[in-house]
Amino acid sequence: MNDIHLDELTAISPADGRYRSKLTDLAPLVSEFGLIRYRVHVECEWLLWLAAAPGVSGLPALDESDIARVRRIHDDFSPAEAAEVKDLERTTNHDVKAVEYFIQNKLKAHPTLSNRIPLI
């Protein structure tokens, strides 16, 4: 049974089997990649919200270039980056924690954003 390949008869549902060719436009939304991408989006927007919140003290406000840089993390998110998240997940054993680490790794490269890592 271990050598079963994906086809219409072995797919988990008809959406991945019989109807896959008709639903390819939905794959970026409802696939594992889509789920990870939306999690990255939510975490990035949460960071931006926290950075702008008046009740979060001790951190200077983000400038427009830093806001754009954070948004590019999710806007430019690729299947290769989703694979990075999946690799992190194998270490963390937790899908959301892997997304957090992925974003933290992205922020480490930017001196003006690395102090925001605790907010992720």
Secondary structure, 3 states (H helix, E strand, C coil): CCCCCCCCCCCCCCCCCCCHHHCHHHHHHHCHHHHHHHHHHHHHHHHHHHHHCCCCCCCCCCCHHHHHHHHHHHHCCCHHHHHHHHHHHHHHCCHHHHHHHHHHHHHHCCCCCHHHHHHC
